Amino acid sequence: MSQNLDSFKLAGLRAGALVDAAAQDSALVRGVMKFNLWRKVTKLRLKRLFKRATPPTEKLRILVHIRGGIGDVCMTRVFIKKLREIVPDASIVFAYDHKNIVDMVFQDGLIDDFHSNKYIPEEFDLVISGCHLLIYDFINRERIEKLAPQLLPIIEKGLDVQRCFKPFATYTPYLDGQLASITVANGGGRVTNLGWFSGLDIDQNDEALLTLNPQLSAKTLAKHNLVGKKYITIHDGINTNTDTSYGHPTRCWPKACWQEFARLFKTAFPGVQLVQLGGEKSQVFDFVDISLVGKTPPADLPYILASALLHVDGESGMVHIAHMTPTNSVVLFGPTPVAYFGYSRNTNLQAPFCGGCMNISKHWMTQCVLGYPPEKQCLASITPQQVFESVRKHLS
């Protein structure tokens, strides 16, 4: 893996040099970057001015600040598990936009506390932030040397990789697609990146299954009328923060495809219920047995998915929630690359037509970069028959 990591670092340096060259050639880009840096420093100074720093404790204090959607938080669970193995006595605090999502992903005590995004780095001994790539934002070497010296070589290893990808951190998320290509070319994946950029030993298919409460499981299933039922779950939706005014979400299968799949499925498996999950950006299907769209708080989702025979979805956060349970998924990949986001235990169906356009444009999530309508986009080239056959293999 060290050989892969070296070539990964070289690829980052090579791509970063091109980005820097283009940026330095533009007075506008240079001005915007200087302004963004000034704004970040000013905000941090104001926070320090109006907030007292917490006195040092006998425990090492680590803050992990993750940006992105539900899936990004779910994938970080493996990272937190590995970090906890290295520093079992440390206090690990998680910062994110929504506490209810963090409570769902870490409901079994893997972290110690939740923090809002408004924090002072110096209140902690180590601050790690990011999404597709992680950055060590603050390091109190003296305290780490005293309380967890075994962590310093790991930090140095991560810093070595981070130095090779500075432009990728500066211009996130616009270079996330390029980062994905570099990662895959060097034998890694989305979860592997969490290890490469932190220095921890993490593989794409490492798992950190949730320890679910049996009483809460029974209560949740009863609430949604699922007790004693055989069912599979399906999901058609994207991050609720995504602006869908530009068009149909490119990671969502067309409704007509879902309807034909449902027909094939119910003909073959009349005794198995079709349960639809989703949030406010999901279409409500009238051809499923039970629609739970908009009816499930995040805390319910792992319990519903854990009791399902299978989950069927486009590449979305729901797939990553399912990966925290024993339930496997059939996943449809179009704009996002299967080699970067896919898990080996799932059945991953890559669109045979086009695909892989993640982050090519600002609105890639809701606009096909080639201008195709939803029924002719890459994801639509995965047929209902293909998806049904994959589901049938699982249920057989």
Order of alpha helices (4+ residues) and beta strands (2+ residues): alpha-alpha-beta-alpha-beta-alpha-beta-beta-beta-alpha-alpha-alpha-alpha-alpha-alpha-beta-alpha-beta-beta-alpha-beta-alpha-beta-alpha-beta-alpha
